[in-house]
Amino acid sequence: MKLTCLVLFGLFFVWPTGSAMALEGTRVLPDRLIKADTFLLTVPLSGSLASWGQKAWQGAELAFSNWGGGFKLKILDENGDSRILDEIDFRKVAASIGYFTENRFSIDAPRYIYFKTPVLLPYLSTKEAAGLGPGIFFRLLSTSQEQGRFLALEILKKSKRPTSLLIITGSGSAQIAQTAALIETLVNPPPLLMSPLEEGASSRAQSKAAPPLKPLDPKVQVLTLNIDQALDSERLPEFGRRSPELIILALDLDEALRLVPTLAEAPYRKAVFWGSFPLGFRDVGAAFIAFNLKLELALPGANLVNSKNQAVLDFNRQYLETYQAHPTWIAALAFDSLNLAIKAVSSGETDVAVLDFLARRNHQALTAYDLSSNGASPPQALMSVSNETLGYLP
């Protein structure tokens, strides 16, 4: 921690004093009338994640086109040279969005902190990333613990709960944390808040907690296996010679792809598999379809397939018309991020006004986001994977 602070401290004082003098807490500088009207989108445009970066670019581009003139969008390659930021006049930068990797973001973060530039992070799920700039960096993606809690609450909200549950956990710390939060929530569920999207609900009603959910019945068969145990087909259990009703996959993408053939050999044809957005990619969906296994994924934001939200329907239509393809959750998050950033900058001319806007509760986009520091978990939605919905996965 001391080393990190020293690095940040050193970086604070290496930029020209002229740039520092321009930073007086205003978005429109009265002395030189320099307007902060440029948005930065930093995503991978080269390397193995380039296809994901392209989806993000398309989502942001679509949001940008809906706002018309008055703003500029600058695209930066996350895998490019970080010194490209030296060529940018940050007095003109209203906000930055993007970043798929913490390594690159940690390199660029001191620059944003120095210039007090708001950053929306739609693809980094750790609290540590946003924690680098409290009150300046805003996370739109659920942490591993939040993913586990969401899946647990979806189980507990079912009118007919499963009587047998298998949890398969990956080897990474994120997957282990997801499983721990899942189990803890099943045993000790928190009170639920009413959805801010609920039509007709007053602000007072929205703040009230709903009656607490009952915990999972102790009689329910629950078994947890790690990935190594699950890869051994002989160790996969039979629940009274039947398959478990629900199987939770707290895995990363590679682990899921390795496990699918083994699952197909087990007596799990009637089971339903649940996973979170680390599995929300076309390769995983196609593998489950190929082996005739039922998969549902908790993806970030809104359900792009079955939503009745008019904003989502319009986004789907516009994206399909523009790019001749279905939108993915990566595109949707970029769309939402840039929309929120432009709304924030349009709300006031000062740095404080912009940051205050982002820190308010319940921003409406394709779904509702709470970007306050102690706000609710970012939204997620379950989507069934099939040949018809595969095109919505990146």
N, C-alpha and C positions, 0 to 999 in steps of 0.2 A: 504493500500500500504506500509506503514512504517513497519507493522508487517511482511509482506512478505519479505521485504528486509532484516530485521533482521534475519529471519529464514535462508535465503540463505547465509547471511554473516556468521552465525554460522556454517552452514554445510561446508562452504569452508575450515574450519580450523580443522575439526575433523578427516580427513584422515591422515595416516602415512606420515611423511615427505619424506620417500623414494619414495613413489608414486609421490609426488609432484616434487621431484628432477628429476624424469624420464621424466617429461613433459617439454620439451624444444622446442615445436613446430615442432617436426619431427615425421613422421610416422615410419621411421626406425631409431632407436636410435643408434648413432655411437658408444657410449661407451659400450653397451652391445649387440648390433646387435639384438635387439628385434623387430621383424617385426609385424606391426599391420595388421593381416590377418584374424581376426575373426569378424563375423557379428552377432549381437544379433537380434533376432526376439521375441518380447514380445507381446503375444496374449493370450486370455483366453483359457486355456486347461481344465478347470473345471468350474462348475457353469452353469448358464442359457445361457451364450454366448459361450459355448464350441464348439458348431457346427460351429459357425462363425470362431472361432479361428482355427479349423481344416481346413477350406477352405483357410484361410490365410497361414497356414503352407504349404499346398499343393502348392499354387501358388509360395511361396518363394522357396520351395524345387525344383520345376520345373525350376525356373530361375537359381538356384544354380547348378543344374545338367548340364545346358547348358554351364557353364563356365569351367567345368572340374576341375582339381586340383589347388592347390595353395591357396585356401581359406577354411575357416571353418565356419559353420553355427551353432549357439547355440540357442536353443529354450527355452524361459522362460515363465512360466505360469503367466499371468497377475493377476490372482486371488491367486497366491501363496504369500509366504513371501517375502517382498521387500528386506529383508536382504540378499537375494541370491546374490545381487550385491556386497556384501562385499567379496565374494569368487572369484570374477572375477578380473583378472589382466587387468586393462583398458589400459595399455600400448600396449596390443595386440588387442584391440578392434578398428576396422577400422570405423565402423558406426553401428547405431542401427535403427531398423525400427519397426513399429507396434503401439500398444496402441489403445484400443477401448474406454477407459474411461479416462476422465480428472483427476479424483481423483488419480488413480495410477500413471499417468504420472507426475502429480505435485509432487508426492513423489520422483520419480526417477530423475526428471529434474535437480536438483542441482548437482547430480553426473556427468551428461553429460556436464553441464556447466563448472564444475571444471576441467574436463579432456579434454574439448574442443572436445567432441565426436559429430560428425554430427548425427542428428536424422531426419529421414524421417517419416512423420506422414500421413499415407494414410487413416486413419479412424476418425480423429478429425477435425471437421469442423470450430471450432471457431478460430478467429485470436489470441485470448488470449493465446491459447496453444503454438502456434509457437512463440508468442511474449515473452514467458518466456526466450527464448535464441535467440535473434536477430542475424542473420548471422550464426547460428548453427543449429537451428530447421527449417525444411522445410515442409510446408503443401501441400498435394496433393489432398485435398478434398475441395469442394466449401462451402463457408459460406452460411447461410440462405439467406442473401441478394443476393449473387451471384446466388443462385438457383432461386430466384424470378426474377432476371434480365434475366437469361437464358430463362425461360419460356415466359417472355414478348417478348423477341427478336424473339423467335420461332413463336409467334403469328404474330408479325409485319412483319416477312419475308414471311409469307404465301401469295401466289398470290391471294387467295380468303380468306379474313379475316372473322372471325365470326361476325355475326350481333347481337348476344346476348351472354353474358358472365356472368357466375355465379362463384363467388369466395367464397369458404368455408374455414374459418380460424380457426385453433385450438386455444387452450387457452394458450399455452406456448409462452414465449418471442421469441423463434426462429421462430415459425409459424407466429406470428404477424409481425416480421421483414421481413420475406419472402413476406408476402402480401403487406407490405408497399413498398418494393423495386419493386415488380411486378407492382403495380399501378403507381408508379412514372415513371418507364421505359416505360409503355404504353403511358403515357402522354408526357414524355420528353425523347425520346430515344437518346442514345449516338451515336456518329459515330462508324462504325464498322471497325475493322482492318482485312486485308486479312489474311486468314489462313496460318500459316507457313507450312502446309502440301500441299498447292496448288502447283502442279507440274509446273515447269518452271518459277515460280515467282522469280524474283531477290530479293536480300536482301533489296534493295532500295524500290522495289515495295511492299514488305511485310510490310514495316513500314508506308506506306501511308494509310490514312484512306479512306474508301469507302464513297460514298455519304450517308448522314444521312437518316435513315428511317423516313418515315412520321409517326407521332403519330396516335394512334387509333382515328378513326372518332368519334367526340362527339355524333353522332347520334346512335352509338352502345349502346345497352342496357347492362349496367354493374351493377350488384348487388352483394354486399358482405354480407355474413351471418357469424356469429360465430357458433361454433360447437353446442352450446346449442340450438340456433334457428334452425339449420339444423336438429337436432334430433327430432324436432317436425314436423311431416310430414305435418301438416296443415299449417305450415308457409313456407314450400317450395314453391317458386313462380312458376307460369306459365307465360311464355313469349308469350302473345297473344294466350293463349291456346296451345302453343307448348312448347317443351322442349328447354332449352338453347342449342345452338350449341356446346358450350365448357364449361366445368366445371373444374375449377382449385381447387385442394385439397391441401391446405397448412396445413396439419395435421401430427400428429405423427402416428405411427403404430397402437396403441390401439384405437385412435380416429377414424381412418379409418375403422377398423374392427367393431366398434360400429355403424358406420354410414351406412355401406353398406346395411343392410336390409331396412333401411328407404329410401335410394335412390332407391332401387328396387321397392318400392311401389309408388314412385313419377312418374310423366309422363316424365321420362328421358331415356327411352329405346333407343332413337336415338341419345342421347348426347354422346360426347366423353369426358372422364375424363382424366385429366393430373395431375400427381403428381411428386414429386422429390424422391431422393433416401431414405429418411426416410420411404417411403412406398415401397421400392424396395426389398420386401421379399415375399417368396413363399406363406405365409399365406394370405397376402393381395391379391396377384394375384389370388389365388385359390378362394377367396371369391367373387371377381368381376366376375370371370368366372362362378361360380356357379349360380350367379344371372343374368347372361347374360348381363353384363355391359361392355362397351368398355373402357379399361384402357391403357394409354400410360405413361411410366415412364421415367423421365430424370435421367439416371444413370451415375455414375462417369466414366470418361475415354471414351473408345471406345464402339461402339455398337457391342457387341459380336455376335449378330445374323445376321445382314445384312451387316457387314463391307466387303469392297472389299480390305482392307489393307492386304497385304500378311503376315505381322507380326501377325496380329490378326488371320488369317486363320491357320497359323502354330501353334500358341498358342492353339487354339481350338482343333486342331488335336492331338497335343502332350498331352494335358490335358486329352482328351477323351481316348487316348490309355493308358495313365498311370493310371488313376483313374476310368475308366469306367463310367464317368459322365461328364455332360457339365460343363464348368467353370462358375463361378459366378463373379460378379463385385468385390466381396471381394477377390477372388483368383487373379483376374487380377491386382488389385491394389498392392497386395503383390508382384506379379511377376514384375511389373513395378518398385516398390520401390527398391527391391533388385538389379535389373538390373542397375538402376541409381546409386545406392550406389557402386556397384562393378566397374562400369565405372569410377566413381569419384575417387575411391582409385587407380585404375589402371592408372589414368591420371598423378599422381605425388606422390612423397614420402613425401612431407611436409604437415602439417595440413593446411597451408594457401592455397596450391595448390588444396587440396581436396575441401575445402570450396569455393574457387573461382570457381572451376568447377561447383559445385552445384548451385551457384548463377548466372551462365550464363543463357542466354535466350534459350528457345526452345530445350529442350532435347527430342530426339526421342526415344520412347519406343513403346508400343502398340498404343499409341497416342502421341501427343506433349505436354510437360509440360514446363511451365515457372516458375522456382523456385526462380527467383529474387525477392527481397523484395517488389518491386513496380511493379511486373509483372502482366500479364493478369490473369483472373479468370481461375482456373483449368478446364480442359475440361469436358464436359458432352455430352450425346447423348440420344436421345429419342428411346425407344424400346417399341413396341406394345406387350401387354401381351396376350397370348393365350395358349391353351393346348400344342402347339408345342414349345413355348418359356418359359414356366413355369420352366423348368429345369435349366434355366440360372439364376434363382433367388435363393439366399441362404435361 
